[in-house]
Amino acid sequence: MSETHCLAEGRRTAIRPYTRADAEEFTTRARESRDMHSPWLFPPDDARAYAAYAGRLIEDPTKAGFLVCEREGGESGAGEGGAGDRIAGFININNIVGGAFRCGALGYGAFAHAAGRGLMSEGLGLVLRYAFGPLGLHRLEANIQPANEGSLALVERAGFRLEGFSPDFLFIDGAWRDHERWAITAEMLSQDGV
């Protein structure tokens, strides 16, 4: 487990950047979650794949990667300000563009042990506030396959709006997949109090 400090903390979760030292826990959680993730996403499940994946998130200025960690003991347990505790999932902001656009595209996934417990909802709220605060972004987009009910429910709870439909949008699991386009802006976050 990494000793990296949290970027933001909620009642039950904290977000922090990826580190190379997270490889063993991340890949173990990814292997444990294969059935749940398929056919929607395929996070790295071995050390070599994780090193390449995390390296891109750590080094590429057009990406920001966040691990959502369950705080030990919940609200009262994370007393040292570290990001320690189990990795519940991940939220990445890809294709970050600055200037007048100030936008990025979200990718995310929960791990099986954390699914259905509200940890990713809280973690996404922390990432949104961080993205619209310290990162200076104005808009985040999430492209989601229409049958991925869990992912759709997550962005709906967070206050995203449905903006459209993109046929044959992303190449996933051997085929071009249709996606719904969802987005949220800094103003929407302020209005909803997410």
C-alpha positions in Angstrom: 0.0 0.0 0.0 1.2 3.4 -0.8 2.0 6.2 1.6 0.9 8.9 -0.8 -1.2 11.6 0.8 -4.9 12.1 0.0 -5.9 14.8 -2.5 -9.4 14.9 -0.9 -11.3 13.0 1.8 -14.9 12.1 2.3 -16.8 10.4 5.0 -15.9 6.9 3.8 -13.4 7.4 1.0 -10.3 9.3 0.0 -8.8 9.9 -3.4 -5.1 9.9 -4.2 -2.9 9.6 -7.3 -1.7 6.2 -8.6 1.8 5.1 -7.7 3.9 2.3 -9.1 3.8 0.8 -5.6 0.1 0.1 -6.0 0.7 -2.6 -8.6 0.1 -5.7 -6.5 -3.1 -4.5 -4.8 -4.5 -3.0 -8.0 -3.9 -6.0 -10.1 -5.2 -8.4 -7.4 -8.4 -6.4 -7.2 -8.7 -6.3 -11.1 -8.3 -10.1 -11.2 -11.0 -10.5 -8.5 -13.3 -8.2 -10.5 -13.0 -9.7 -14.0 -16.5 -11.1 -14.1 -18.0 -7.9 -12.8 -16.0 -5.7 -15.3 -16.6 -7.8 -18.4 -17.6 -6.7 -21.0 -17.4 -3.1 -20.0 -13.7 -2.5 -19.1 -10.5 -4.4 -18.7 -8.2 -2.8 -16.2 -4.6 -4.1 -16.0 -4.4 -7.4 -14.1 -0.6 -8.1 -14.1 2.4 -6.1 -13.1 3.7 -5.3 -16.6 0.3 -4.0 -17.8 -0.1 -2.0 -14.6 3.3 -0.4 -15.0 2.5 0.8 -18.5 -1.0 1.9 -17.4 0.0 3.7 -14.2 3.0 5.2 -16.0 0.8 7.0 -18.5 -1.5 8.3 -15.8 1.4 9.5 -13.7 3.5 11.1 -16.5 1.1 12.3 -19.2 -0.1 15.9 -18.5 -3.3 15.2 -20.4 -4.3 12.5 -17.9 -5.1 12.6 -14.2 -5.6 9.3 -12.4 -7.2 8.8 -9.0 -7.5 5.8 -6.8 -10.6 5.7 -4.7 -9.6 4.2 -1.3 -12.0 3.1 1.4 -10.9 4.9 4.6 -10.0 2.5 7.4 -12.8 2.5 9.9 -14.9 4.9 7.8 -15.4 8.4 9.0 -13.4 8.1 12.2 -10.6 5.8 11.0 -8.3 7.7 8.7 -6.5 9.7 11.4 -3.1 10.2 9.9 -4.0 12.0 6.7 -2.5 9.2 4.6 -4.3 7.6 1.7 -3.9 4.2 3.2 -6.6 1.6 3.2 -8.0 -0.7 0.5 -8.4 0.5 -3.1 -12.1 0.5 -3.8 -11.9 1.6 -7.5 -10.3 4.1 -9.8 -11.4 7.2 -11.7 -9.3 8.6 -14.5 -9.6 11.9 -16.4 -8.3 11.4 -19.9 -7.8 13.7 -22.9 -7.5 16.8 -20.7 -7.6 20.0 -22.8 -6.9 23.4 -21.4 -7.5 26.8 -22.8 -11.0 27.8 -23.6 -12.2 24.1 -23.5 -11.0 23.1 -20.0 -12.5 19.6 -20.4 -11.6 15.9 -19.8 -13.2 12.5 -20.4 -13.8 10.2 -17.4 -13.1 6.5 -17.2 -13.7 4.6 -14.0 -14.4 1.3 -12.4 -15.2 -0.2 -8.9 -13.6 -3.3 -7.7 -15.9 -6.2 -6.7 -15.3 -6.0 -2.9 -16.5 -2.4 -3.0 -19.4 -2.6 -5.6 -22.8 -1.5 -4.5 -21.6 0.2 -1.3 -21.7 3.8 -2.4 -17.9 4.2 -2.3 -17.6 5.1 -5.9 -20.4 7.7 -5.6 -18.6 9.4 -2.8 -15.2 9.0 -4.7 -16.7 10.5 -7.9 -17.9 13.5 -5.9 -14.4 14.0 -4.5 -12.9 13.8 -8.0 -15.5 16.2 -9.4 -14.7 18.8 -6.8 -11.0 18.3 -7.3 -11.3 18.5 -11.1 -13.4 21.7 -11.0 -11.2 23.1 -8.2 -7.4 22.5 -8.2 -7.3 21.1 -11.8 -9.2 24.1 -13.1 -11.5 22.1 -15.4 -14.9 23.3 -16.5 -16.5 20.2 -18.0 -16.2 16.4 -17.6 -17.7 13.9 -20.0 -18.4 10.2 -19.5 -19.1 7.9 -22.5 -21.1 4.9 -21.3 -22.4 1.8 -23.1 -26.2 1.9 -22.9 -26.5 -1.5 -21.2 -24.0 -0.7 -18.5 -26.7 0.1 -15.9 -24.3 0.5 -12.9 -22.2 3.1 -14.7 -25.2 5.0 -15.9 -26.6 5.1 -12.4 -23.3 6.4 -11.0 -23.2 9.4 -13.3 -26.9 10.1 -12.9 -26.5 10.2 -9.1 -23.6 12.6 -9.5 -25.7 15.0 -11.5 -24.5 14.4 -15.1 -26.9 15.2 -17.9 -27.4 13.0 -21.0 -26.2 14.9 -24.0 -26.4 12.4 -26.9 -25.7 9.0 -28.4 -22.6 8.0 -30.3 -22.8 4.9 -32.5 -19.6 2.8 -32.9 -17.8 5.2 -30.5 -15.1 3.0 -28.7 -13.4 -0.2 -29.6 -14.0 -2.5 -26.6 -13.8 -6.2 -26.3 -13.2 -6.8 -30.0 -15.9 -4.5 -31.4 -16.9 -0.9 -31.9 -19.5 -0.1 -29.2 -22.2 2.4 -29.0 -22.1 4.9 -26.1 -24.3 7.5 -24.5 -22.6 10.8 -23.9 -23.0 12.3 -20.4 -21.5 15.5 -19.1 -21.3 17.7 -16.0 -20.0 21.3 -15.7 -18.6 23.2 -12.7 -21.8 25.2 -12.6 -23.9 22.0 -12.5 -21.8 20.7 -9.6 -22.4 24.0 -7.7 -26.1 23.9 -8.3 -26.6 20.3 -7.2 -24.2 20.5 -4.3 -22.7 17.2 -5.3 
